[in-house]
């Protein structure tokens, strides 16, 4: 994926933040849509969280924090729905 709004090849913190916001929005909407059409997706995702972890190798590695972010995303998708 290229970012045509940023002239340099290295993304800035602002560019990364904007991409994260856009990606989260699209992912939430996809989760809501698929759950509406095929109930069970969110349960499936929730049951997979034990396998999710932080790939970092340093002191900031925190598997549980990564899982908590995913849990909050699932809760948000359940709450929003497509109705």
ABEGO torsion letter per residue (X at the ends): XBBAABABABBBAAAAAAAAAAAAAAAAAAAAAAAAABBGAAAAAAAAAAABBBABABAABBAAAAAAAAAAAAAAAAAAEAX
